[in-house]
Amino acid sequence: MSFILEIFRFILNRKKYFLVPLIIFLIIFGGLLVLSQGTAVAPFIYTLF
């Protein structure tokens, strides 16, 4: 948990606000991969890539 706080402190202190959409995209993409591991959604996700 401290790693996540450290990332957000880095973004705020260094004013690297362009990293926020990238982190949000990676979280959504990672969650999508985890949720699609054993479900019927997997074939639809594979067609996207």
PDB file of N, CA, C and O in Angstrom, chain B, residues numbered from 101:
ATOM      1  N   MET B 101       0.817  -1.188   0.000  1.00  0.00           N
ATOM      2  CA  MET B 101       0.000   0.000   0.000  1.00  0.00           C
ATOM      3  C   MET B 101       0.868   1.262   0.000  1.00  0.00           C
ATOM      4  O   MET B 101       0.488   2.276  -0.586  1.00  0.00           O
ATOM      5  N   SER B 102       2.004   1.205   0.639  1.00  0.00           N
ATOM      6  CA  SER B 102       2.871   2.382   0.687  1.00  0.00           C
ATOM      7  C   SER B 102       3.463   2.691  -0.688  1.00  0.00           C
ATOM      8  O   SER B 102       3.790   3.839  -0.988  1.00  0.00           O
ATOM      9  N   PHE B 103       3.600   1.645  -1.527  1.00  0.00           N
ATOM     10  CA  PHE B 103       4.114   1.859  -2.880  1.00  0.00           C
ATOM     11  C   PHE B 103       3.170   2.743  -3.689  1.00  0.00           C
ATOM     12  O   PHE B 103       3.617   3.620  -4.428  1.00  0.00           O
ATOM     13  N   ILE B 104       1.878   2.514  -3.548  1.00  0.00           N
ATOM     14  CA  ILE B 104       0.883   3.312  -4.273  1.00  0.00           C
ATOM     15  C   ILE B 104       0.903   4.751  -3.784  1.00  0.00           C
ATOM     16  O   ILE B 104       0.837   5.684  -4.585  1.00  0.00           O
ATOM     17  N   LEU B 105       0.995   4.933  -2.484  1.00  0.00           N
ATOM     18  CA  LEU B 105       1.085   6.290  -1.940  1.00  0.00           C
ATOM     19  C   LEU B 105       2.351   6.994  -2.406  1.00  0.00           C
ATOM     20  O   LEU B 105       2.341   8.195  -2.676  1.00  0.00           O
ATOM     21  N   GLU B 106       3.422   6.249  -2.498  1.00  0.00           N
ATOM     22  CA  GLU B 106       4.693   6.820  -2.961  1.00  0.00           C
ATOM     23  C   GLU B 106       4.586   7.291  -4.415  1.00  0.00           C
ATOM     24  O   GLU B 106       5.128   8.338  -4.768  1.00  0.00           O
ATOM     25  N   ILE B 107       3.899   6.534  -5.243  1.00  0.00           N
ATOM     26  CA  ILE B 107       3.700   6.926  -6.644  1.00  0.00           C
ATOM     27  C   ILE B 107       2.895   8.216  -6.726  1.00  0.00           C
ATOM     28  O   ILE B 107       3.243   9.126  -7.479  1.00  0.00           O
ATOM     29  N   PHE B 108       1.816   8.293  -5.949  1.00  0.00           N
ATOM     30  CA  PHE B 108       0.998   9.500  -6.001  1.00  0.00           C
ATOM     31  C   PHE B 108       1.725  10.714  -5.424  1.00  0.00           C
ATOM     32  O   PHE B 108       1.537  11.832  -5.905  1.00  0.00           O
ATOM     33  N   ARG B 109       2.536  10.512  -4.421  1.00  0.00           N
ATOM     34  CA  ARG B 109       3.340  11.624  -3.904  1.00  0.00           C
ATOM     35  C   ARG B 109       4.345  12.094  -4.946  1.00  0.00           C
ATOM     36  O   ARG B 109       4.575  13.294  -5.091  1.00  0.00           O
ATOM     37  N   PHE B 110       4.944  11.155  -5.671  1.00  0.00           N
ATOM     38  CA  PHE B 110       5.878  11.508  -6.732  1.00  0.00           C
ATOM     39  C   PHE B 110       5.175  12.342  -7.803  1.00  0.00           C
ATOM     40  O   PHE B 110       5.697  13.362  -8.254  1.00  0.00           O
ATOM     41  N   ILE B 111       3.980  11.894  -8.204  1.00  0.00           N
ATOM     42  CA  ILE B 111       3.240  12.616  -9.247  1.00  0.00           C
ATOM     43  C   ILE B 111       2.898  14.027  -8.777  1.00  0.00           C
ATOM     44  O   ILE B 111       3.037  14.984  -9.540  1.00  0.00           O
ATOM     45  N   LEU B 112       2.458  14.164  -7.541  1.00  0.00           N
ATOM     46  CA  LEU B 112       2.081  15.489  -7.043  1.00  0.00           C
ATOM     47  C   LEU B 112       3.294  16.392  -6.836  1.00  0.00           C
ATOM     48  O   LEU B 112       3.243  17.578  -7.163  1.00  0.00           O
ATOM     49  N   ASN B 113       4.372  15.849  -6.302  1.00  0.00           N
ATOM     50  CA  ASN B 113       5.547  16.681  -6.034  1.00  0.00           C
ATOM     51  C   ASN B 113       6.274  17.108  -7.305  1.00  0.00           C
ATOM     52  O   ASN B 113       6.731  18.246  -7.407  1.00  0.00           O
ATOM     53  N   ARG B 114       6.379  16.217  -8.255  1.00  0.00           N
ATOM     54  CA  ARG B 114       7.113  16.513  -9.491  1.00  0.00           C
ATOM     55  C   ARG B 114       6.223  17.086 -10.592  1.00  0.00           C
ATOM     56  O   ARG B 114       6.703  17.436 -11.670  1.00  0.00           O
ATOM     57  N   LYS B 115       4.917  17.178 -10.309  1.00  0.00           N
ATOM     58  CA  LYS B 115       3.945  17.719 -11.259  1.00  0.00           C
ATOM     59  C   LYS B 115       3.953  16.935 -12.584  1.00  0.00           C
ATOM     60  O   LYS B 115       3.935  17.517 -13.668  1.00  0.00           O
ATOM     61  N   LYS B 116       3.978  15.619 -12.465  1.00  0.00           N
ATOM     62  CA  LYS B 116       3.946  14.722 -13.628  1.00  0.00           C
ATOM     63  C   LYS B 116       2.506  14.243 -13.835  1.00  0.00           C
ATOM     64  O   LYS B 116       2.225  13.047 -13.767  1.00  0.00           O
ATOM     65  N   TYR B 117       1.612  15.177 -14.084  1.00  0.00           N
ATOM     66  CA  TYR B 117       0.192  14.857 -14.168  1.00  0.00           C
ATOM     67  C   TYR B 117      -0.159  14.014 -15.390  1.00  0.00           C
ATOM     68  O   TYR B 117      -1.231  13.411 -15.432  1.00  0.00           O
ATOM     69  N   PHE B 118       0.714  13.963 -16.373  1.00  0.00           N
ATOM     70  CA  PHE B 118       0.441  13.159 -17.552  1.00  0.00           C
ATOM     71  C   PHE B 118       0.506  11.668 -17.236  1.00  0.00           C
ATOM     72  O   PHE B 118       0.042  10.852 -18.032  1.00  0.00           O
ATOM     73  N   LEU B 119       1.069  11.301 -16.097  1.00  0.00           N
ATOM     74  CA  LEU B 119       1.145   9.889 -15.709  1.00  0.00           C
ATOM     75  C   LEU B 119      -0.173   9.354 -15.169  1.00  0.00           C
ATOM     76  O   LEU B 119      -0.377   8.140 -15.151  1.00  0.00           O
ATOM     77  N   VAL B 120      -1.067  10.225 -14.730  1.00  0.00           N
ATOM     78  CA  VAL B 120      -2.331   9.782 -14.135  1.00  0.00           C
ATOM     79  C   VAL B 120      -3.175   8.982 -15.128  1.00  0.00           C
ATOM     80  O   VAL B 120      -3.633   7.899 -14.762  1.00  0.00           O
ATOM     81  N   PRO B 121      -3.410   9.443 -16.362  1.00  0.00           N
ATOM     82  CA  PRO B 121      -4.201   8.617 -17.292  1.00  0.00           C
ATOM     83  C   PRO B 121      -3.529   7.286 -17.618  1.00  0.00           C
ATOM     84  O   PRO B 121      -4.207   6.278 -17.819  1.00  0.00           O
ATOM     85  N   LEU B 122      -2.202   7.281 -17.672  1.00  0.00           N
ATOM     86  CA  LEU B 122      -1.478   6.043 -17.939  1.00  0.00           C
ATOM     87  C   LEU B 122      -1.683   5.034 -16.813  1.00  0.00           C
ATOM     88  O   LEU B 122      -1.905   3.852 -17.074  1.00  0.00           O
ATOM     89  N   ILE B 123      -1.611   5.482 -15.586  1.00  0.00           N
ATOM     90  CA  ILE B 123      -1.814   4.594 -14.442  1.00  0.00           C
ATOM     91  C   ILE B 123      -3.248   4.090 -14.402  1.00  0.00           C
ATOM     92  O   ILE B 123      -3.483   2.916 -14.117  1.00  0.00           O
ATOM     93  N   ILE B 124      -4.202   4.957 -14.683  1.00  0.00           N
ATOM     94  CA  ILE B 124      -5.605   4.540 -14.710  1.00  0.00           C
ATOM     95  C   ILE B 124      -5.833   3.498 -15.794  1.00  0.00           C
ATOM     96  O   ILE B 124      -6.540   2.517 -15.565  1.00  0.00           O
ATOM     97  N   PHE B 125      -5.246   3.695 -16.972  1.00  0.00           N
ATOM     98  CA  PHE B 125      -5.380   2.722 -18.055  1.00  0.00           C
ATOM     99  C   PHE B 125      -4.782   1.377 -17.662  1.00  0.00           C
ATOM    100  O   PHE B 125      -5.377   0.333 -17.929  1.00  0.00           O
ATOM    101  N   LEU B 126      -3.613   1.392 -17.032  1.00  0.00           N
ATOM    102  CA  LEU B 126      -2.976   0.146 -16.622  1.00  0.00           C
ATOM    103  C   LEU B 126      -3.798  -0.590 -15.567  1.00  0.00           C
ATOM    104  O   LEU B 126      -3.866  -1.819 -15.585  1.00  0.00           O
ATOM    105  N   ILE B 127      -4.415   0.138 -14.662  1.00  0.00           N
ATOM    106  CA  ILE B 127      -5.259  -0.493 -13.641  1.00  0.00           C
ATOM    107  C   ILE B 127      -6.485  -1.126 -14.280  1.00  0.00           C
ATOM    108  O   ILE B 127      -6.855  -2.249 -13.938  1.00  0.00           O
ATOM    109  N   ILE B 128      -7.120  -0.410 -15.213  1.00  0.00           N
ATOM    110  CA  ILE B 128      -8.299  -0.953 -15.898  1.00  0.00           C
ATOM    111  C   ILE B 128      -7.918  -2.164 -16.734  1.00  0.00           C
ATOM    112  O   ILE B 128      -8.616  -3.178 -16.711  1.00  0.00           O
ATOM    113  N   PHE B 129      -6.831  -2.070 -17.462  1.00  0.00           N
ATOM    114  CA  PHE B 129      -6.384  -3.184 -18.297  1.00  0.00           C
ATOM    115  C   PHE B 129      -6.028  -4.402 -17.451  1.00  0.00           C
ATOM    116  O   PHE B 129      -6.377  -5.525 -17.814  1.00  0.00           O
ATOM    117  N   GLY B 130      -5.350  -4.202 -16.348  1.00  0.00           N
ATOM    118  CA  GLY B 130      -5.006  -5.297 -15.447  1.00  0.00           C
ATOM    119  C   GLY B 130      -6.240  -5.932 -14.840  1.00  0.00           C
ATOM    120  O   GLY B 130      -6.324  -7.156 -14.736  1.00  0.00           O
ATOM    121  N   GLY B 131      -7.191  -5.117 -14.440  1.00  0.00           N
ATOM    122  CA  GLY B 131      -8.443  -5.650 -13.899  1.00  0.00           C
ATOM    123  C   GLY B 131      -9.219  -6.432 -14.937  1.00  0.00           C
ATOM    124  O   GLY B 131      -9.831  -7.452 -14.623  1.00  0.00           O
ATOM    125  N   LEU B 132      -9.198  -5.962 -16.165  1.00  0.00           N
ATOM    126  CA  LEU B 132      -9.877  -6.670 -17.250  1.00  0.00           C
ATOM    127  C   LEU B 132      -9.238  -8.025 -17.497  1.00  0.00           C
ATOM    128  O   LEU B 132      -9.939  -9.010 -17.728  1.00  0.00           O
ATOM    129  N   LEU B 133      -7.933  -8.082 -17.450  1.00  0.00           N
ATOM    130  CA  LEU B 133      -7.249  -9.366 -17.630  1.00  0.00           C
ATOM    131  C   LEU B 133      -7.537 -10.338 -16.493  1.00  0.00           C
ATOM    132  O   LEU B 133      -7.717 -11.534 -16.724  1.00  0.00           O
ATOM    133  N   VAL B 134      -7.579  -9.831 -15.280  1.00  0.00           N
ATOM    134  CA  VAL B 134      -7.861 -10.697 -14.132  1.00  0.00           C
ATOM    135  C   VAL B 134      -9.291 -11.227 -14.197  1.00  0.00           C
ATOM    136  O   VAL B 134      -9.532 -12.403 -13.926  1.00  0.00           O
ATOM    137  N   LEU B 135     -10.229 -10.369 -14.552  1.00  0.00           N
ATOM    138  CA  LEU B 135     -11.623 -10.793 -14.609  1.00  0.00           C
ATOM    139  C   LEU B 135     -11.902 -11.746 -15.760  1.00  0.00           C
ATOM    140  O   LEU B 135     -12.846 -12.533 -15.690  1.00  0.00           O
ATOM    141  N   SER B 136     -11.117 -11.693 -16.797  1.00  0.00           N
ATOM    142  CA  SER B 136     -11.390 -12.513 -17.972  1.00  0.00           C
ATOM    143  C   SER B 136     -10.667 -13.854 -17.943  1.00  0.00           C
ATOM    144  O   SER B 136     -10.716 -14.593 -18.926  1.00  0.00           O
ATOM    145  N   GLN B 137     -10.009 -14.182 -16.860  1.00  0.00           N
ATOM    146  CA  GLN B 137      -9.229 -15.410 -16.805  1.00  0.00           C
ATOM    147  C   GLN B 137     -10.070 -16.657 -17.044  1.00  0.00           C
ATOM    148  O   GLN B 137      -9.641 -17.542 -17.785  1.00  0.00           O
ATOM    149  N   GLY B 138     -11.223 -16.756 -16.458  1.00  0.00           N
ATOM    150  CA  GLY B 138     -11.998 -17.981 -16.592  1.00  0.00           C
ATOM    151  C   GLY B 138     -13.441 -17.746 -16.983  1.00  0.00           C
ATOM    152  O   GLY B 138     -14.297 -18.590 -16.718  1.00  0.00           O
ATOM    153  N   THR B 139     -13.720 -16.645 -17.592  1.00  0.00           N
ATOM    154  CA  THR B 139     -15.112 -16.328 -17.880  1.00  0.00           C
ATOM    155  C   THR B 139     -15.385 -16.392 -19.371  1.00  0.00           C
ATOM    156  O   THR B 139     -14.492 -16.652 -20.177  1.00  0.00           O
ATOM    157  N   ALA B 140     -16.617 -16.152 -19.712  1.00  0.00           N
ATOM    158  CA  ALA B 140     -17.017 -16.144 -21.112  1.00  0.00           C
ATOM    159  C   ALA B 140     -16.653 -14.840 -21.809  1.00  0.00           C
ATOM    160  O   ALA B 140     -16.892 -14.695 -23.008  1.00  0.00           O
ATOM    161  N   VAL B 141     -16.090 -13.905 -21.090  1.00  0.00           N
ATOM    162  CA  VAL B 141     -15.715 -12.606 -21.656  1.00  0.00           C
ATOM    163  C   VAL B 141     -14.400 -12.709 -22.419  1.00  0.00           C
ATOM    164  O   VAL B 141     -14.113 -11.869 -23.272  1.00  0.00           O
ATOM    165  N   ALA B 142     -13.610 -13.714 -22.127  1.00  0.00           N
ATOM    166  CA  ALA B 142     -12.268 -13.842 -22.695  1.00  0.00           C
ATOM    167  C   ALA B 142     -12.229 -13.782 -24.225  1.00  0.00           C
ATOM    168  O   ALA B 142     -11.371 -13.079 -24.759  1.00  0.00           O
ATOM    169  N   PRO B 143     -13.104 -14.474 -24.964  1.00  0.00           N
ATOM    170  CA  PRO B 143     -13.018 -14.379 -26.428  1.00  0.00           C
ATOM    171  C   PRO B 143     -13.229 -12.968 -26.969  1.00  0.00           C
ATOM    172  O   PRO B 143     -12.663 -12.602 -27.999  1.00  0.00           O
ATOM    173  N   PHE B 144     -14.041 -12.183 -26.277  1.00  0.00           N
ATOM    174  CA  PHE B 144     -14.277 -10.813 -26.732  1.00  0.00           C
ATOM    175  C   PHE B 144     -13.076  -9.918 -26.460  1.00  0.00           C
ATOM    176  O   PHE B 144     -12.791  -9.008 -27.239  1.00  0.00           O
ATOM    177  N   ILE B 145     -12.377 -10.167 -25.375  1.00  0.00           N
ATOM    178  CA  ILE B 145     -11.186  -9.374 -25.062  1.00  0.00           C
ATOM    179  C   ILE B 145     -10.056  -9.717 -26.046  1.00  0.00           C
ATOM    180  O   ILE B 145      -9.314  -8.829 -26.466  1.00  0.00           O
ATOM    181  N   TYR B 146      -9.926 -10.979 -26.409  1.00  0.00           N
ATOM    182  CA  TYR B 146      -8.869 -11.370 -27.325  1.00  0.00           C
ATOM    183  C   TYR B 146      -9.082 -10.776 -28.716  1.00  0.00           C
ATOM    184  O   TYR B 146      -8.115 -10.549 -29.442  1.00  0.00           O
ATOM    185  N   THR B 147     -10.321 -10.526 -29.092  1.00  0.00           N
ATOM    186  CA  THR B 147     -10.560  -9.923 -30.409  1.00  0.00           C
ATOM    187  C   THR B 147     -10.142  -8.456 -30.431  1.00  0.00           C
ATOM    188  O   THR B 147      -9.882  -7.908 -31.503  1.00  0.00           O
ATOM    189  N   LEU B 148     -10.072  -7.809 -29.261  1.00  0.00           N
ATOM    190  CA  LEU B 148      -9.644  -6.410 -29.213  1.00  0.00           C
ATOM    191  C   LEU B 148      -8.153  -6.271 -29.517  1.00  0.00           C
ATOM    192  O   LEU B 148      -7.718  -5.253 -30.055  1.00  0.00           O
ATOM    193  N   PHE B 149      -7.383  -7.282 -29.176  1.00  0.00           N
ATOM    194  CA  PHE B 149      -5.942  -7.201 -29.329  1.00  0.00           C
ATOM    195  C   PHE B 149      -5.499  -8.190 -30.356  1.00  0.00           C
ATOM    196  O   PHE B 149      -4.306  -8.288 -30.643  1.00  0.00           O
TER     197      PHE B 149
END
